Amino acid sequence: MKRPPLPVFYISTALALATLGDSLLYTILPSYYPHLGLIPLQVGILLSVNRWIRLSTNHMAEFCYRRYPSNLWLILAFFMGSVVTVMYGIAHLFITFLVARILWGISYSFIRQAGIMTAVKSGSEAHLGERMGYYRGINAMWRTSGVFLGGLSHDLLGFALTLISLGIISFFSVPLGVLSQKGLKRMEKPLANDAPEKGDPVVVFFGFIVGLVGAGMIMSTLGLILKEQVGESFSIAGYSMGVVTLTGIILGLRWFIDGVGNPILGAIADRIGRERSITFLFLVGAASLIIAVIHQRPIPLAIFVLIFFTCGNTLYTLLSAQAGQNGTRSVASLATAMDLGMSIGPLVAWSIAQLGFATHNIFIAGAVTYVISASLSFKKFGI
């Protein structure tokens, strides 16, 4: 393994700062929403609307970068992401949260497009999986402390003060975003000339599945599932822990594990084959969700959820590498497919909760979906 290129380090750190507010909403809202005057359906809408918006703005972002190349797009996107985090802290109405989530969706389309292509343009195709792993991993490492401290800060200081403070901190993403683009050449043509311009439709479909199950269904309801399994708080080693803090710890550990493991797993996938690795990761992800249903105590549940998240994030890394080597339009197509899945996922999962079904059905549905995807992957790529 090699050291990450500086552009990858800068863009992934900036991304971590800009997404702190978004990440904390998934930590806090599932258990805190009644205190904000929200109902479960509104939570599902808030956690998905930014992704619905990105369905129309992903290709707009790709067009803007390609047709009017400028760092201004990235500066505006990072600035707006910081403003949105502050808006979360001062919001008192559902409509205010809704507007903020829409603005975040637009901003993230531009940030993600620039981030993936920065990783692509920073080195050779042979080590693209490793570089994409660094891009995802460094981002995860920085977010680990932010989300953990954010969840703890919420329990100690409250919702508003936590979000406003993180919004102010995230303004540092703007200069880091500018630094990440220095020395990079503009690239319009795909790296693999024989690849379809819009990318492999199977890879795009897998992007939809990864978004649907991981960031959509499981992540958006994790706090709710933990609350149903362990209550508002529980004791561990003689100490009482709140469910929001536990959710923050799990998500923080998720990003820590991703930070350490993604570059390594990306490098391994480069050697054994990125396509072959996709099949294996779908199988392991499905198994971890099934076992999590069986072991419902806090510690085993947390461990297997973390295994699932690691598989899902590595899949995201490898699929991004597959799309990135084909150029900006392939990246936009994959991003749109993922966003479609992430948009539908929270609505599906929170509808299950709204209808009164046991929350473990969310895990079962996710596992079945991953098994089907593993079968399709095996048929196309092998193992």
URNOR-V598114 format. One line per field, one symbol per residue. ss: DSSP state (H for helix, E for strand, L for the rest). psi: psi as a letter, one per 20 degrees, with the letter a starting at -180 (. if undefined). burial: # if it has 24 or more other ideal C-beta (glycine too) atoms within 12 Angstrom, else .. A space follows every 10 residues. Layout:
ss = ???
psi = ???
burial = ???
This chain:
ss = LLLLLHHHHH HHHHHHHHLH HHHHHHHHHH HHHHHHLLLH HHHHHHHHHH HHHHHHHHHH HHHHHHHLLL LHHHHHHHHH HHHHHHHHHH LLLHHHHHHH HHHHHHHHHH HHHHHHHHHH HLLLHHHHHH HHHHHHHHHH HHHHHHHHHH HHHHHHHLHH HHHHHHHHHH HHHHHHHHHH LLLLLLLLLL LLLLLLLLLL HHHHHHHHHH HHHHHHHHHH HHHHHHHHHH LLEEEELLEE EEHHHHHHHH HHHHHHHHHH HHHHHHHHHH HHLHHHHHHH HHHHHHHHHH HHHHLLLHHH HHHHHHHHHH HHHHHHHHHH HHHHLLLHHH HHHHHHHHHH HHHHHHHHHH HHHHLLLLLH HHHHHHHHHH HHHHHHHHHH HLL
psi = qrqqqghggg hhggggghjg ggghhhhggh iihhijkqrg hhggghihhh hggihiighg gggghghmpq ihghghghgh hgggghhghi piqhhggggg hghhggghgh ggghgghghg ijarhhkhgg ghggghgggg ghhghggghg gghghgirgg hghgghgghi iihghhgghh ipipqpphqq hohjqqhjrp hgggghgggg gggfhfgghi jghgghhhgi ahrrppkjqp pqhgggghgg hghghgghgg hghghggghh giohghhggg hgghgghhhg hhhgnjqggh ggghhhgghg gghhggghhh ggghiirhhh ghggghgghg ghghghgggh hgghijqqii hggggggggh gghhghghhg ha.
burial = ...##.#### ########## ########## ###..#.#.# .######### #####.#### ##.###.... #.######## #########. #.....##.# ########## ########## ###.#.#### ########## ########## #####...## .######.## ####.##### #..#..#..# #.......## .######### ########## ########## .......... ########## ########## ########## ...##.#### ########## ###....#.. ##.####### ########## ########## ########## ########## ###.....## ########## #.##.##... #..
